[in-house]
Amino acid sequence: MSILLFILFGLIVGFLARAIMPGKQSMGFIATALLGIAGSFLGGFVANAIDHQPILHLRSAGIIGSVIGALCVLALVTWAGRRRGAFA
C-alpha cells in the first residue's frame, strides 16, 4: 500500500511542477509520476545535505522540497531535450 501512496505522491508533485514550470511539457501520467518521484529524491538529498545528515539516510523532503526538486529535474529534462533537438 505504501508504494501506491508513493506513486500517487509523485504524480501530484509532478503535476504541480508541470503547472508551475512555464512552457509546454508533453508527458504522460507515468513520466509525470517519475518526475515527481525523482524530484522527491532530489529534494530529500538536498535537505540531508543542508541538515548535515548522512546522505544515505533517506527521508521525505516534504511537499515543498519535492516540488522544488521536481522543478529542477524538469528544467534539466527540458534543457536536455532542447539541446538534443538542436542536433537532430
LONU-87569 format. One record per residue (C-alpha): x, y, z; chain; residue in one letter. Coordinates in nm, 3 decimals, padded with zeros to 5 digits, always signed. Example, Ala and Ser with C-alpha at 12.3 -4.5 7.8 and 13.67 -1.06 7.14 Angstrom:
2
<xx->+01.230 | yy->-00.450 | zz->+00.780 | chaine->A | residu->A>
<xx->+01.367 | yy->-00.106 | zz->+00.714 | chaine->A | residu->S>
This chain:
88
<xx->+00.000 | yy->+00.000 | zz->+00.000 | chaine->A | residu->M>
<xx->+00.284 | yy->+00.242 | zz->+00.076 | chaine->A | residu->S>
<xx->+00.431 | yy->+00.206 | zz->-00.275 | chaine->A | residu->I>
<xx->+00.096 | yy->+00.311 | zz->-00.422 | chaine->A | residu->L>
<xx->+00.091 | yy->+00.618 | zz->-00.197 | chaine->A | residu->L>
<xx->+00.449 | yy->+00.699 | zz->-00.300 | chaine->A | residu->F>
<xx->+00.350 | yy->+00.679 | zz->-00.669 | chaine->A | residu->I>
<xx->+00.039 | yy->+00.892 | zz->-00.606 | chaine->A | residu->L>
<xx->+00.252 | yy->+01.148 | zz->-00.418 | chaine->A | residu->F>
<xx->+00.497 | yy->+01.151 | zz->-00.710 | chaine->A | residu->G>
<xx->+00.211 | yy->+01.206 | zz->-00.954 | chaine->A | residu->L>
<xx->+00.077 | yy->+01.500 | zz->-00.752 | chaine->A | residu->I>
<xx->+00.424 | yy->+01.655 | zz->-00.716 | chaine->A | residu->V>
<xx->+00.488 | yy->+01.603 | zz->-01.088 | chaine->A | residu->G>
<xx->+00.161 | yy->+01.773 | zz->-01.181 | chaine->A | residu->F>
<xx->+00.243 | yy->+02.066 | zz->-00.951 | chaine->A | residu->L>
<xx->+00.590 | yy->+02.104 | zz->-01.104 | chaine->A | residu->A>
<xx->+00.450 | yy->+02.091 | zz->-01.456 | chaine->A | residu->R>
<xx->+00.186 | yy->+02.351 | zz->-01.365 | chaine->A | residu->A>
<xx->+00.447 | yy->+02.588 | zz->-01.219 | chaine->A | residu->I>
<xx->+00.707 | yy->+02.549 | zz->-01.498 | chaine->A | residu->M>
<xx->+00.631 | yy->+02.776 | zz->-01.794 | chaine->A | residu->P>
<xx->+00.606 | yy->+02.621 | zz->-02.138 | chaine->A | residu->G>
<xx->+00.455 | yy->+02.302 | zz->-02.270 | chaine->A | residu->K>
<xx->+00.576 | yy->+01.970 | zz->-02.136 | chaine->A | residu->Q>
<xx->+00.435 | yy->+01.675 | zz->-02.326 | chaine->A | residu->S>
<xx->+00.444 | yy->+01.396 | zz->-02.068 | chaine->A | residu->M>
<xx->+00.208 | yy->+01.117 | zz->-01.982 | chaine->A | residu->G>
<xx->+00.097 | yy->+01.005 | zz->-01.638 | chaine->A | residu->F>
<xx->+00.389 | yy->+00.765 | zz->-01.592 | chaine->A | residu->I>
<xx->+00.652 | yy->+01.024 | zz->-01.689 | chaine->A | residu->A>
<xx->+00.484 | yy->+01.279 | zz->-01.461 | chaine->A | residu->T>
<xx->+00.487 | yy->+01.034 | zz->-01.169 | chaine->A | residu->A>
<xx->+00.854 | yy->+00.951 | zz->-01.235 | chaine->A | residu->L>
<xx->+00.930 | yy->+01.324 | zz->-01.245 | chaine->A | residu->L>
<xx->+00.766 | yy->+01.371 | zz->-00.905 | chaine->A | residu->G>
<xx->+00.945 | yy->+01.069 | zz->-00.757 | chaine->A | residu->I>
<xx->+01.283 | yy->+01.189 | zz->-00.886 | chaine->A | residu->A>
<xx->+01.208 | yy->+01.537 | zz->-00.751 | chaine->A | residu->G>
<xx->+01.125 | yy->+01.391 | zz->-00.411 | chaine->A | residu->S>
<xx->+01.457 | yy->+01.205 | zz->-00.402 | chaine->A | residu->F>
<xx->+01.645 | yy->+01.516 | zz->-00.510 | chaine->A | residu->L>
<xx->+01.466 | yy->+01.729 | zz->-00.251 | chaine->A | residu->G>
<xx->+01.547 | yy->+01.475 | zz->+00.022 | chaine->A | residu->G>
<xx->+01.911 | yy->+01.463 | zz->-00.088 | chaine->A | residu->F>
<xx->+01.941 | yy->+01.843 | zz->-00.066 | chaine->A | residu->V>
<xx->+01.760 | yy->+01.851 | zz->+00.269 | chaine->A | residu->A>
<xx->+02.005 | yy->+01.592 | zz->+00.407 | chaine->A | residu->N>
<xx->+02.298 | yy->+01.796 | zz->+00.280 | chaine->A | residu->A>
<xx->+02.163 | yy->+02.113 | zz->+00.445 | chaine->A | residu->I>
<xx->+02.089 | yy->+01.941 | zz->+00.778 | chaine->A | residu->D>
<xx->+02.430 | yy->+01.767 | zz->+00.774 | chaine->A | residu->H>
<xx->+02.266 | yy->+01.424 | zz->+00.789 | chaine->A | residu->Q>
<xx->+02.419 | yy->+01.117 | zz->+00.624 | chaine->A | residu->P>
<xx->+02.337 | yy->+01.123 | zz->+00.254 | chaine->A | residu->I>
<xx->+02.219 | yy->+00.761 | zz->+00.250 | chaine->A | residu->L>
<xx->+01.976 | yy->+00.830 | zz->+00.535 | chaine->A | residu->H>
<xx->+01.661 | yy->+00.854 | zz->+00.324 | chaine->A | residu->L>
<xx->+01.384 | yy->+01.078 | zz->+00.443 | chaine->A | residu->R>
<xx->+01.094 | yy->+01.264 | zz->+00.297 | chaine->A | residu->S>
<xx->+01.164 | yy->+01.613 | zz->+00.170 | chaine->A | residu->A>
<xx->+00.806 | yy->+01.725 | zz->+00.219 | chaine->A | residu->G>
<xx->+00.580 | yy->+01.865 | zz->-00.048 | chaine->A | residu->I>
<xx->+00.772 | yy->+02.193 | zz->-00.095 | chaine->A | residu->I>
<xx->+01.113 | yy->+02.029 | zz->-00.120 | chaine->A | residu->G>
<xx->+00.973 | yy->+01.766 | zz->-00.353 | chaine->A | residu->S>
<xx->+00.819 | yy->+02.027 | zz->-00.584 | chaine->A | residu->V>
<xx->+01.144 | yy->+02.227 | zz->-00.590 | chaine->A | residu->I>
<xx->+01.336 | yy->+01.909 | zz->-00.670 | chaine->A | residu->G>
<xx->+01.087 | yy->+01.819 | zz->-00.943 | chaine->A | residu->A>
<xx->+01.121 | yy->+02.168 | zz->-01.091 | chaine->A | residu->L>
<xx->+01.498 | yy->+02.119 | zz->-01.108 | chaine->A | residu->C>
<xx->+01.459 | yy->+01.778 | zz->-01.273 | chaine->A | residu->V>
<xx->+01.201 | yy->+01.917 | zz->-01.517 | chaine->A | residu->L>
<xx->+01.428 | yy->+02.208 | zz->-01.608 | chaine->A | residu->A>
<xx->+01.714 | yy->+01.966 | zz->-01.669 | chaine->A | residu->L>
<xx->+01.497 | yy->+01.739 | zz->-01.885 | chaine->A | residu->V>
<xx->+01.362 | yy->+02.036 | zz->-02.082 | chaine->A | residu->T>
<xx->+01.712 | yy->+02.174 | zz->-02.137 | chaine->A | residu->W>
<xx->+01.845 | yy->+01.834 | zz->-02.246 | chaine->A | residu->A>
<xx->+01.550 | yy->+01.786 | zz->-02.482 | chaine->A | residu->G>
<xx->+01.605 | yy->+02.123 | zz->-02.648 | chaine->A | residu->R>
<xx->+01.976 | yy->+02.061 | zz->-02.677 | chaine->A | residu->R>
<xx->+01.924 | yy->+01.717 | zz->-02.830 | chaine->A | residu->R>
<xx->+01.665 | yy->+01.856 | zz->-03.069 | chaine->A | residu->G>
<xx->+01.913 | yy->+02.117 | zz->-03.195 | chaine->A | residu->A>
<xx->+02.149 | yy->+01.848 | zz->-03.317 | chaine->A | residu->F>
<xx->+01.892 | yy->+01.608 | zz->-03.458 | chaine->A | residu->A>
